[in-house]
């Protein structure tokens, strides 16, 4: 079994998931014989219970959406794990880490095992990738000139780029973006963290472009 899939998930002190398979095991290569024998306590939706990790990734590849997510990692941002986990939940095509290659995986809750994650050493590399792939670059930042995401259509094929906590998007990303959107805020804080911002904007894309009948 490939138990890189992650640790047991617990709720209220009890393991979640399912125990060993009852009855004749399925004759299907997607199923993991060890998970069938011992149970599946991973943090996956019920449709993927007992499946091998490679089978889950292959099925997700059929379901992934046309948007990518990128986050700048010039200061070892602790939000990156949350961004990866949210990208997995919304079936982003891929996540792109820009800057430092090492990032804190704790917040990802092992979802990076099911999500394609790529590294770009700098903004120029990310912009070159987007141009070659035919993706619009959408920066997310509450800066002058940004347009409200609540009132702005998002391109179907795009890469949503988020800056580091504090400084926001880097100047090269703002200059290279096709569009910069902001998130409406009504409180005293100047900004929300990148993990929250990523969830807001990804969900905006999903509401606009996704087939909601395909959601779990």
Backbone torsions as a table, in degrees:
resi	resn	phi	psi	omega
1	UNK	NA	147.0	176.4
2	UNK	-93.4	85.7	-178.0
3	UNK	-92.0	25.8	162.1
4	UNK	-65.5	-9.1	-175.2
5	UNK	-59.6	-23.8	174.2
6	UNK	127.5	174.9	-175.1
7	UNK	-79.5	169.1	175.4
8	UNK	-64.6	138.6	175.5
9	UNK	-92.0	138.2	-177.5
10	UNK	-123.6	143.4	173.2
11	UNK	-135.2	126.3	179.9
12	UNK	52.2	39.1	175.9
13	UNK	79.2	2.4	-179.4
14	UNK	-119.2	141.5	178.1
15	UNK	-68.6	140.4	176.8
16	UNK	-98.8	179.1	-178.2
17	UNK	100.2	-150.8	-175.7
18	UNK	-133.3	152.4	176.9
19	UNK	-82.7	-166.7	-180.0
20	UNK	-57.6	148.9	178.2
21	UNK	-62.0	135.8	179.4
22	UNK	-102.1	127.4	178.8
23	UNK	96.7	-166.6	-178.2
24	UNK	-66.1	126.6	-179.2
25	UNK	-67.4	148.9	-178.8
26	UNK	-67.6	143.0	176.1
27	UNK	-92.9	76.9	-173.5
28	UNK	-147.2	122.8	-175.8
29	UNK	-65.1	-12.8	178.6
30	UNK	-71.3	-22.4	-174.8
31	UNK	-86.2	142.1	-179.9
32	UNK	-93.4	121.0	-176.3
33	UNK	-61.2	-32.8	179.7
34	UNK	-72.5	-41.5	175.9
35	UNK	-62.8	-38.5	176.9
36	UNK	-61.3	-38.8	-176.7
37	UNK	-79.0	-34.1	-171.6
38	UNK	-108.9	-13.1	-176.4
39	UNK	101.3	162.5	-176.5
40	UNK	-125.1	106.4	-178.4
41	UNK	-107.0	18.7	-177.9
42	UNK	-76.0	162.4	177.5
43	UNK	-85.3	72.3	177.4
44	UNK	-131.1	157.7	177.1
45	UNK	-67.1	157.9	-175.7
46	UNK	-58.7	-30.6	-179.1
47	UNK	-61.3	-23.0	-178.1
48	UNK	-105.3	11.3	178.8
49	UNK	-60.4	135.9	178.1
50	UNK	73.5	-2.3	-178.4
51	UNK	-77.2	149.2	170.4
52	UNK	-65.5	152.0	-179.8
53	UNK	-60.1	-42.1	-179.0
54	UNK	-61.9	-34.7	179.0
55	UNK	-69.8	-37.6	177.5
56	UNK	-62.7	-47.4	-179.3
57	UNK	-60.6	-43.3	-179.7
58	UNK	-62.1	-39.8	179.0
59	UNK	-70.5	-39.4	176.4
60	UNK	-61.0	-35.5	179.8
61	UNK	-61.3	-27.5	176.3
62	UNK	-75.6	-22.4	-171.7
63	UNK	-104.5	-11.1	-171.7
64	UNK	-63.7	150.8	-178.0
65	UNK	-89.2	177.8	-173.9
66	UNK	-88.2	5.3	177.9
67	UNK	-104.4	146.7	172.9
68	UNK	-109.4	163.3	177.1
69	UNK	-127.2	134.9	174.9
70	UNK	-128.0	143.8	175.5
71	UNK	-135.8	134.2	-179.0
72	UNK	-78.4	133.8	-176.0
73	UNK	-124.9	55.4	-179.8
74	UNK	-85.4	-13.0	-177.4
75	UNK	-133.1	28.2	179.2
76	UNK	53.8	59.4	-175.8
77	UNK	-66.2	129.4	-178.4
78	UNK	-77.7	-6.8	-179.6
79	UNK	-81.3	-9.7	-170.2
80	UNK	-61.8	-41.0	179.5
81	UNK	-58.4	-41.1	178.5
82	UNK	-65.2	-39.2	178.1
83	UNK	-62.2	-43.1	179.4
84	UNK	-63.6	-43.8	179.7
85	UNK	-62.2	-41.7	179.8
86	UNK	-68.5	-38.7	176.9
87	UNK	-60.4	-38.5	176.2
88	UNK	-64.6	-42.8	-178.8
89	UNK	-61.7	-35.5	-178.5
90	UNK	-97.1	8.1	175.6
91	UNK	58.4	49.6	173.1
92	UNK	-63.8	148.9	179.1
93	UNK	-60.7	-43.0	179.4
94	UNK	-165.0	161.6	172.9
95	UNK	-113.7	139.9	-178.6
96	UNK	-122.1	122.6	177.0
97	UNK	-96.3	123.4	-176.0
98	UNK	-111.1	122.4	-179.2
99	UNK	110.5	-125.5	-179.0
100	UNK	-63.4	138.1	-178.0
101	UNK	-77.4	-35.0	-179.6
102	UNK	-79.2	137.2	177.7
103	UNK	-146.4	157.2	-176.2
104	UNK	-76.9	109.8	-175.4
105	UNK	-85.6	-2.8	-174.0
106	UNK	-57.6	-46.2	-177.7
107	UNK	-68.2	-16.4	-179.3
108	UNK	-73.4	-18.9	179.1
109	UNK	52.1	44.2	178.7
110	UNK	62.0	9.3	176.9
111	UNK	-67.5	-18.2	176.3
112	UNK	-64.0	-16.3	176.1
113	UNK	-71.4	-18.9	-178.0
114	UNK	-112.0	-2.8	-174.2
115	UNK	-116.8	134.5	175.9
116	UNK	-71.0	123.2	-178.9
117	UNK	-124.4	124.4	-178.8
118	UNK	-118.5	156.7	-179.6
119	UNK	-117.6	139.5	173.7
120	UNK	-127.0	128.4	-176.6
121	UNK	-66.5	-25.1	-178.1
122	UNK	-156.0	174.5	-177.8
123	UNK	-63.1	-38.9	-179.3
124	UNK	-57.3	-38.7	179.5
125	UNK	-66.3	-41.6	178.0
126	UNK	-64.3	-45.4	-179.4
127	UNK	-63.1	-36.9	177.6
128	UNK	-65.8	-41.1	176.8
129	UNK	-60.5	-47.2	-177.9
130	UNK	-61.0	-42.9	-179.8
131	UNK	-63.2	-43.6	-179.5
132	UNK	-65.7	-32.4	-177.9
133	UNK	-89.1	-3.3	-178.7
134	UNK	70.7	35.5	-177.9
135	UNK	-105.4	132.2	170.8
136	UNK	-70.7	142.7	179.2
137	UNK	-99.2	116.8	-178.6
138	UNK	-113.9	107.3	175.9
139	UNK	-81.8	150.1	178.9
140	UNK	-123.8	114.5	-178.4
141	UNK	-167.9	143.4	176.7
142	UNK	-89.1	74.7	-178.3
143	UNK	-124.5	159.5	177.5
144	UNK	-55.0	136.1	-179.7
145	UNK	94.9	-15.8	177.4
146	UNK	-72.4	148.4	179.5
147	UNK	-105.8	147.2	-176.4
148	UNK	-63.5	127.5	178.5
149	UNK	-64.1	-26.8	-179.2
150	UNK	-66.5	-20.4	-177.0
151	UNK	-119.1	8.4	-172.0
152	UNK	-121.5	122.9	175.2
153	UNK	-63.5	136.5	176.8
154	UNK	-95.6	139.7	177.4
155	UNK	-61.2	145.1	177.9
156	UNK	-65.4	-48.8	179.6
157	UNK	-98.3	105.9	-174.9
158	UNK	-155.4	168.3	168.3
159	UNK	-121.3	122.3	179.3
160	UNK	-89.3	121.0	-173.0
161	UNK	-112.1	129.9	-178.6
162	UNK	-119.4	141.8	179.7
163	UNK	-89.4	178.7	179.7
164	UNK	-75.5	159.1	176.1
165	UNK	-59.7	128.4	179.0
166	UNK	100.4	-79.5	-175.3
167	UNK	-73.0	-19.9	-178.0
168	UNK	75.0	-156.9	-178.3
169	UNK	-63.2	143.0	174.4
170	UNK	-71.6	156.9	180.0
171	UNK	-59.3	-42.4	178.6
172	UNK	-61.2	-33.8	178.3
173	UNK	-71.3	-43.8	178.2
174	UNK	-60.6	-41.6	-178.2
175	UNK	-69.6	-31.8	-176.3
176	UNK	-91.0	-6.3	-176.3
177	UNK	-75.4	146.3	172.9
178	UNK	-77.9	-25.0	-175.7
179	UNK	-156.2	139.5	173.2
180	UNK	-122.4	125.1	-178.8
181	UNK	-115.5	153.2	176.7
182	UNK	-118.3	163.7	178.6
183	UNK	-111.3	127.5	-178.8
184	UNK	-63.6	130.6	177.6
185	UNK	-129.5	151.9	-173.3
186	UNK	-132.0	3.8	-177.9
187	UNK	-104.5	-161.4	-174.5
188	UNK	-86.6	-21.7	-175.8
189	UNK	-74.3	146.1	-178.5
190	UNK	-73.3	-30.4	-175.5
191	UNK	-153.0	163.0	170.9
192	UNK	-107.0	158.8	-174.8
193	UNK	-72.7	163.1	-173.1
194	UNK	-62.1	-32.9	179.4
195	UNK	-63.8	-43.0	178.6
196	UNK	-69.8	-45.6	-180.0
197	UNK	-58.1	-41.1	179.7
198	UNK	-61.7	-42.2	178.9
199	UNK	-63.4	-40.8	-179.1
200	UNK	-62.8	-47.9	-173.9
201	UNK	-75.0	-37.8	175.7
202	UNK	-60.8	-40.9	179.6
203	UNK	-67.5	-33.2	174.9
204	UNK	-61.2	-43.1	177.4
205	UNK	-62.6	-44.5	-178.9
206	UNK	-61.2	-44.4	-179.9
207	UNK	-61.0	-32.7	-175.8
208	UNK	-85.1	-37.1	-167.7
209	UNK	-120.0	-22.7	-171.5
210	UNK	-79.4	153.1	171.0
211	UNK	-85.2	100.6	-173.8
212	UNK	-67.8	-17.4	176.8
213	UNK	-70.0	-13.5	179.8
214	UNK	-94.0	-0.3	179.3
215	UNK	-70.4	154.2	179.8
216	UNK	-68.3	NA	NA
